[in-house]
Amino acid sequence: MQRTVMISAALFLVSATIGCSGGSLTTREKGAGIGALGGAAAGGIIGAAVGHAGAGAAIGGALGLGSGALVGDQLQGQEQKQADQQRQIDVNQAELDRQRRELDRLKKPAEY
């Protein structure tokens, strides 16, 4: 039983790694991965104390995956909000610069 759980966990990690190899990981994916690994480690330690390390690792990994994904999603949302705010600041600055150039042009005396 324990060997089956360990093999399943290893296959899951390999398939997750291969499935995510298409580019850089998002913050949500990083959070899910960290949560899954941390949860599996903690679950394995707790499970070993009661004689079921494999089951503890599997349960801890699943719980860690879910909670890590939720935390990662919140962080990714904050990053997106900050990026949107920076884009708006850049647009506003460009408009201010344009208006400043227009005012300078209008202040120059007309040439006859």
C-alpha positions as semicolon CSV with decimal commas, in nm:
position;residue;x (nm);y (nm);z (nm)
1;M;0,000;0,000;0,000
2;Q;0,269;0,249;0,104
3;R;0,475;0,163;-0,203
4;T;0,173;0,224;-0,425
5;V;0,115;0,564;-0,268
6;M;0,480;0,661;-0,314
7;I;0,479;0,548;-0,678
8;S;0,156;0,740;-0,739
9;A;0,303;1,051;-0,578
10;A;0,618;1,022;-0,788
11;L;0,417;0,978;-1,108
12;F;0,203;1,278;-1,014
13;L;0,509;1,496;-0,958
14;V;0,669;1,384;-1,285
15;S;0,352;1,447;-1,484
16;A;0,300;1,785;-1,317
17;T;0,657;1,885;-1,396
18;I;0,627;1,778;-1,759
19;G;0,286;1,943;-1,794
20;C;0,417;2,275;-1,666
21;S;0,735;2,279;-1,872
22;G;0,584;2,493;-2,149
23;G;0,711;2,820;-2,001
24;S;0,764;3,004;-1,680
25;L;0,528;2,926;-1,394
26;T;0,264;3,172;-1,286
27;T;0,243;3,285;-0,926
28;R;-0,061;3,060;-0,881
29;E;0,133;2,757;-1,009
30;K;0,431;2,837;-0,789
31;G;0,203;2,865;-0,484
32;A;0,037;2,535;-0,568
33;G;0,372;2,360;-0,608
34;I;0,516;2,499;-0,286
35;G;0,196;2,414;-0,101
36;A;0,189;2,060;-0,237
37;L;0,550;1,992;-0,147
38;G;0,520;2,150;0,196
39;G;0,193;1,971;0,265
40;A;0,332;1,637;0,153
41;A;0,638;1,681;0,373
42;A;0,433;1,782;0,676
43;G;0,176;1,510;0,609
44;G;0,450;1,250;0,571
45;I;0,607;1,349;0,901
46;I;0,273;1,346;1,082
47;G;0,169;1,023;0,909
48;A;0,497;0,855;1,005
49;A;0,424;0,932;1,369
50;V;0,105;0,727;1,348
51;G;0,239;0,461;1,111
52;H;0,091;0,584;0,780
53;A;0,356;0,806;0,621
54;G;0,235;0,749;0,264
55;A;-0,126;0,832;0,340
56;G;-0,021;1,135;0,543
57;A;0,197;1,259;0,257
58;A;-0,082;1,209;0,004
59;I;-0,341;1,387;0,218
60;G;-0,099;1,663;0,315
61;G;0,006;1,709;-0,048
62;A;-0,353;1,741;-0,165
63;L;-0,442;1,989;0,108
64;G;-0,121;2,183;0,049
65;L;-0,187;2,194;-0,325
66;G;-0,531;2,345;-0,275
67;S;-0,428;2,599;-0,014
68;G;-0,110;2,689;-0,202
69;A;-0,310;2,750;-0,519
70;L;-0,550;2,977;-0,331
71;V;-0,266;3,181;-0,183
72;G;-0,090;3,194;-0,520
73;D;-0,411;3,308;-0,686
74;Q;-0,446;3,595;-0,438
75;L;-0,086;3,700;-0,494
76;Q;-0,128;3,680;-0,871
77;G;-0,437;3,901;-0,847
78;Q;-0,241;4,158;-0,649
79;E;0,040;4,149;-0,906
80;Q;-0,211;4,204;-1,186
81;K;-0,370;4,495;-1,001
82;Q;-0,031;4,657;-0,950
83;A;0,055;4,608;-1,317
84;D;-0,277;4,766;-1,420
85;Q;-0,213;5,062;-1,189
86;Q;0,137;5,109;-1,332
87;R;-0,001;5,104;-1,687
88;Q;-0,254;5,373;-1,589
89;I;0,021;5,582;-1,431
90;D;0,225;5,551;-1,752
91;V;-0,074;5,657;-1,964
92;N;-0,141;5,955;-1,737
93;Q;0,225;6,059;-1,746
94;A;0,231;6,042;-2,126
95;E;-0,080;6,262;-2,141
96;L;0,073;6,513;-1,899
97;D;0,389;6,527;-2,110
98;R;0,182;6,584;-2,425
99;Q;-0,014;6,863;-2,260
100;R;0,307;7,024;-2,128
101;R;0,454;7,028;-2,481
102;E;0,131;7,179;-2,615
103;L;0,138;7,454;-2,349
104;D;0,501;7,533;-2,430
105;R;0,412;7,555;-2,799
106;L;0,123;7,793;-2,726
107;K;0,336;8,015;-2,499
108;K;0,587;8,086;-2,775
109;P;0,525;8,418;-2,947
110;A;0,378;8,385;-3,291
111;E;0,626;8,448;-3,569
112;Y;0,511;8,689;-3,840
